[in-house]
């Protein structure tokens, strides 16, 4: 999948210490800024190389991703599904 990077897009981190699902909160200068509301807050998003991210077809409304609680609420179903698939061994 090689779509344009958009704010609000849900992505999966493929490389680095930060595994799992995140939401793109900013795009610029060949980098993507991601947050999940828990480990990476909206106030301090992680800068990632787009090559290290897998895009998904899910795009959230920009108004829903402005707060950490909003991000956690949006990502909860995906994190729970992943936790069930891995037998509950996901680091949180």
C-alpha positions in Angstrom: 0.0 0.0 0.0 1.6 3.2 -1.1 -0.8 6.0 -0.3 -0.1 9.6 0.5 0.6 10.2 4.2 -2.3 12.0 5.9 -2.9 13.3 9.4 -5.3 10.9 11.2 -4.1 7.8 9.3 -3.6 4.7 11.5 -0.2 3.1 10.9 1.7 0.1 12.3 5.3 0.6 13.4 7.5 -2.1 11.8 10.9 -1.0 13.1 12.3 0.4 16.3 11.4 0.0 20.0 7.8 1.3 19.4 5.9 -1.7 18.0 2.2 -1.6 17.4 -0.5 0.8 16.1 -0.2 4.6 16.1 -1.9 7.5 14.5 -0.2 10.0 12.2 -0.5 13.5 13.9 1.8 15.3 11.6 3.6 15.1 8.2 6.6 17.0 6.9 10.2 17.1 5.7 10.2 13.4 4.7 9.1 12.3 8.2 5.9 11.3 9.8 5.0 12.2 13.4 3.1 9.5 15.3 1.4 9.2 18.7 -0.7 6.7 20.5 -1.9 8.7 23.5 -0.1 6.4 26.0 3.6 5.9 25.4 3.8 8.7 22.8 1.6 11.6 23.7 0.1 14.2 21.3 2.4 16.8 22.9 5.5 14.8 22.2 5.0 12.7 19.1 7.6 10.4 17.7 9.3 11.3 14.4 9.5 8.2 12.2 10.9 7.5 8.8 7.9 6.5 6.6 9.8 3.4 5.4 9.5 2.0 8.9 5.7 2.3 9.0 3.0 0.3 7.4 0.0 2.3 6.3 -3.6 1.1 6.9 -6.8 2.0 5.2 -8.2 3.5 8.5 -8.2 7.3 8.7 -9.6 9.0 11.7 -11.2 12.4 11.8 -8.7 15.1 12.8 -10.9 16.4 15.6 -10.8 13.0 17.3 -7.0 12.8 17.5 -6.4 16.1 19.2 -6.3 14.6 22.7 -4.5 11.7 24.3 -7.7 10.2 25.6 -9.2 10.4 22.1 -6.2 8.6 20.6 -6.4 5.8 23.2 -10.1 5.4 22.7 -9.7 5.1 18.9 -6.8 2.6 19.1 -8.2 0.5 21.9 -10.1 -2.0 19.7 -7.0 -2.6 17.5 -4.6 -3.0 20.5 -7.1 -5.5 22.1 -7.3 -7.5 18.9 -3.5 -7.7 18.7 -3.3 -8.6 22.4 -5.7 -11.5 21.8 -3.8 -12.7 18.7 -0.5 -12.7 20.6 -1.9 -14.5 23.7 -1.8 -11.4 25.9 1.9 -10.8 25.6 1.9 -7.3 24.2 3.9 -4.8 26.2 1.9 -1.8 27.1 
